[in-house]
Amino acid sequence: MAKKPKKQAGGTPATVALTAAGTPFTVHAYDHDPASPSYGEEAAEALGVSPARVFKTLVADVDGALTVAVVPVAGQLDLKALATAVGGKRASMADPAAAERTTGYVRGGISPLGQRKRLPTVLDASAWDHETICVSAGRRGLEVELAAEALRTLTSAVRAPIARA
């Protein structure tokens, strides 16, 4: 049985997973404002990148199964499109406590990478419009930048149009 990679000093399960996979990535830290109404918009502004390149990780319930949706912070998740992407009928946002317990991350810092329990994941097709995208690195105020295809590969994500403006 292979040993689990040790957590790096200051690392998160997401950055440990990226390092273990040998995936090129860049970590971006910024001062998180707890009063910010939108973690994603705050990240885009702090990093000086377009909100179209910063993706939020949302956890939804699709026909009773938790499912991860990764969409641009500038848009909204289309729950019907998410359900369709995973062959389901109905989707609703997951209970925040269940999302935190299952992923091992806190709300506003949920990463699609290094989750406690690997969940089915759908990455919005617009991610491929950019050379790199940013997603949460596993805590508020910390983002990782990587190629969309690398994220899709590491999470075994389905690529589908699940965001709407």
N, C-alpha and C positions, 0 to 999 in steps of 0.2 A: 504494500500500500504506500503510495507516495505521500510524503510529508506535506502539510499545508505550508504555503509560503509564510514566513514571519512578517508581521506587520512592521513596515518601515517606520522609523522615527518620524512622527508627524504625518505618516501615511494613513490612508483609509483603505477599507477593503477594495474600493474601486481602483485606487492607484496600485495597490498590491496585485490585483488581478491583471491590470494592464502591464505591469512590469514582468510578472510571471509569464505572460503570453508573448513578451518581446514586442509588444505593439508600440510604435512611436506615438508619443503624446506629450503635451505641454501642460503643466499645472499653472493655473492663474488664481492667485489669492487676492481678495479685496476685503475692505472693512464692511461687514454686513451691518445694516441699520435695522434693528428689530422692529422699528415702526414702519418700514417700507411695506406698501400695500401689495407689491408684486416682486417676488424674489427674482424672477427671470428678467424683468425689465431693469431691476436694480443691477443685476449682473451685467447685462448688455451695456448699460451706461458706464458702470465702473471699469469695464474692460475696453470700452471705446470701440465696440463692434456693433454691427447691425443686429437688431432684435431677430431678424430672419435667420441669423447664424447661431443664436443661442436657443437651445432646446430644453423644454421642461419635461420632467418625468412624472407622469400621472399614473395612478393605479386605479383601475376600474374593475367592476364585477361584470363578467360576461357569462350569462347563464349559470351563475353560481361559482365561477372560477375566477380568481384574481388574475388580471392581465395588465401588463405594463404598456403604456402608450407614451411615445416620445414625440413631441410636437413643438414647433417653434413657439417661443414665448409671445410673439406678436399675434398669434392666432389662438383659436380654441379647438378643443378636441370634439370631433364629430363622433358621438357615441354610436350612432347607427353604422357609420363607416368602420369603426373599430370592430363592432360585432361581426360585420360582414367579413372583415379581413381575417378573422380567426375562425370563421365558419359558425358563428353563433347567431342567435336571434335577438337577444336583448342585452343592452349594456347600461350600466349606471355607475356613477362614481363610487368607489369603494369607501367603506368606513375608514376614516383617517387612522384610528387606532389599529385596525386590522392591517392597513397598509404599512404602518410603522413596525408592527410586530413581525410581519412576514418578511419585509425587506431588510430589517435591521437598521434602518435609517429614520431620521426624524423628518417630519413634514417640512418642505422647503429645502431639504438636503437629500432627498431620495435620488440615488443614482441608478441608472439602468445597469450598472456594472457592480459586481461583487456583492450581490444581494444574498441575504441569509438563505433564502429559498429561491431558486431560479424559477422565474415566472415566464409564461409565454409573453413575448415582446413584439410590438409593432412599431416600426420607425417610419415616420411620415416621409413620403417620397420626395418632398422638397429638400430634404437633407442633401441629396445628391446635386443640388444646384450650387453647392459651395465646395471649395477645396477641402475645408475643414469646418467642423461645427464644435460648439461647446455644450457640454452637459455637466450636471452636478458631479462633483468628485466625491460626494458622500457627506458633505456638511455645508451648512450655510456659509457663504463667503469663500467657497472653493469650487473652481470649475476645472474640468479637463478639456483640452482641445485635441481633437483627433479626426481622422477621416471617417466619413459616414459608413463606408464599406467596412472599415475596421470595427466600428461599433456594431454593425449588423452581424458580422462574423462572430464576434465575441459573445453576443447575446442570443445568437441564432434567431434574430428578429426577422419578421415578415416585413417586406417593403410595401407600403400601401398609402394611398392618399387619405389620411385620417384627420387632417386639419382643415379648418375653415377660417376665413378672415373674420 
